[in-house]
Amino acid sequence: MSTDAIVLLKQDHQEIRRVFRQFQQAGENATKRKGDLVDSMIELLTVHTYIENEVMYPRVRELLPDLEDDVLESYEEHHVADLLVVELAGLSPDHERFDAKTTVLIENVTHHMDEEEQDWFPKVRQGLGRKALQEIGADLIEARAKAPTRPSQPSALKKTVDAVIS
């Protein structure tokens, strides 16, 4: 298994996209299935945004100051996703806005992942090189082991509160 930070984050993106597709293909009356898929999304996104916010973004910001604007934009995109995740975590799958809110989450997160993969990751790979990306990847793996899986967990709660009041 690779410890390259970009490889690890792209693997997360693939898994998130897979769950997004399953939701989009579930059908109009698949309320239980959609609820289960949104639970999976919430867990995947909570872990993923945590490890990016705690490890990847601070390290890139420190090592590649020219990418600070990109990092700040990514924090804001996570902020929007965090708000939607918190709202979805408290919403019943049969609520009239459940599908619409999930669709907005999917659209926003897909845009964010596309931007990272097409624009940001190549800049990071070029600027940091293999050794630094492997070190950051090892830190991502370590952070994942302690990452929250729900927005209501204490380590995610601070991030959620920050997202709401920022």
N, C-alpha and C positions, 0 to 999 in steps of 0.2 A: 504494500500500500504506500502510495506517495505521501510525503509530508509537505509537498509544495503547497503553500497557502492558496494560490490561485486554483490549483487542481481541486483542493478540498472544497473551496467555496463554489466552484462550478458544479461539483457533485451535489452539493446542497441545492443549487439552482435547478438541476435536473429533477431531483426528487420533488421539489416544490412545484415545478411545472407539471409533473406527472399528476399530482393531486389536483392542481388547477384544472387540467384536462378532464379528469374523472368527474369533477364537479360540473363542468360545462356539458358533459355528455350524460349526466345522470337522469335527465328528463324532468319535466315540469312537476310531476306528482311524487317525486322521490324524496319526500321530506326527511325520512329517517336516514337515508343514505347521504343526503346533503349535509345533515347535521353531523354525521360521523366524519365526513370529509372535511368539514370546517373545523372540527376538533383536531384533525390531523394537521390542517393548515396552521392553526393557532400554535400547536406544539412546534412544528417545523420552523415557523417564522419567529417564534419567541426565542428559540435556541439560536437560530441563524443571526438575527439582529443583535442578540447579546454578544456572540463571539466576534462579530464584525465591530460593534461599538466598543467593546472592551479591549480587543487585541489589534485587529487589522487596521482600523482607521487611525487610532493613536500612533501606531508604529509608522504607518505611511506618512502621516502628518509630520512626525518627527524626522524621518529619514529623507523624505522628498517634499520639502517645503513648497516647491512649485505647484504641488497638487493640492494645496490647502483648500482652494475654492471647490474642487471636486469632492474632497472629504466633507466639507461643510454642507454641500448640497446633498450628499449621501445621508448625513445625519438628519437633515430635514425630511428626506424621503422616508427614512425609518420612522421619524416622528409621525408622519401621516399614517403609515402602516400600523404603528403602535396604537394610535387612536382607534382605528377601524377594528383591530384585533380585540381591544378591550371592549368595544361596543358589541362585537359579534359574540364574545365569550359570555355576555349577559343576555343574549337574545335567543329566543326559542326559534328552532328551525321553521316553525309554522307562522312566525311573525311576518306581516306583509312586506317588511323591508329587508328581511333576511337575505333573499336572493340578490336584491339590488345592492345591498351593502357588500355582499361577498363579491359581486361582479366588479364593483369599484375597487375593492382590495386587489383582486386579481389584475385588473388593468394597471393600477399603480405599481404593484410589485413587479409585474412583467416588464413595464417600462424601465424600472430601476435595474432589474437584472440584465436586460438588454444593453442598457447604457454602460453598466459595469463591464460586461463581457466584451463589448465592441470597442469601447473607448478607454475606460479606466484601467482595466486589467493589463492591456498591452503597455500602457505608460508605466504602470507599476513594475511589470516584468522587466522592461527595458531599464528602468531606473534602479532597481534593487538587485537583480541577478539571482542566480539559483540558490546560493548559500543562504542569503538573507531570507528568501522566500521559504526555504526549508526550516529555518529557525522560527519564523513567524508561524508556519504551519504546525510545528510542534507545540507552540503556544496555543494555537487554535484548538488543537486536540485536547490539550490540558483544560482549557476554558470550557470546552463542550462538556467535559465530564462533570462540571459543577454548574452548568448553565441551567437557568429555570426553564421549565417546559410549559408553564401557564403564566399569564400576565398577573395573576393574583399572588404568585410566590414572592417572598420578600426581595430577592435580588432583582426580580422583574418589576416589582411594585415601585421601586424608586424610579426606574426608567419610565414607568407608566405615569407616575405623578409628574415627573419632569416634562413628559410629552403633553400632559393636560395643561400645566401652568406656564409652559414656556411660550 
